[in-house]
Amino acid sequence: MISSRIPAVIERRFSKREKGVGAHSDQEGCRPGKRPGTIKVDPRQTPRNYCETLIHETIHECCPYLEEWVVEDLGDMIECVLHRAGYRRIYDLTKTCEGKPKPK
């Protein structure tokens, strides 16, 4: 079953020291017979950058043998295709970036 190999996605703020907006667990990846990893994404990005980061880290998780320039090109291309097709991230303005309800 493919759903058992899909990495978990966690939104968390990255500090300036971390110099990034996304990370993957670099474990066994999402290949058949391997444990799914974890993808971390900074939710403060624009919707388009968020999508590209999510795609980028998913490629790393599923294909850890690819070089960075290949992952960057694939991520950019997939994000552009999805954007042109009209896919957008929809914000829930009633919640904070941690998923908790906003105080009134």
Helices and strands as residue ranges (DSSP letters): G 2-5, E 8-11, G 16-18, E 22-24, E 38-41, H 47-62, H 68-84
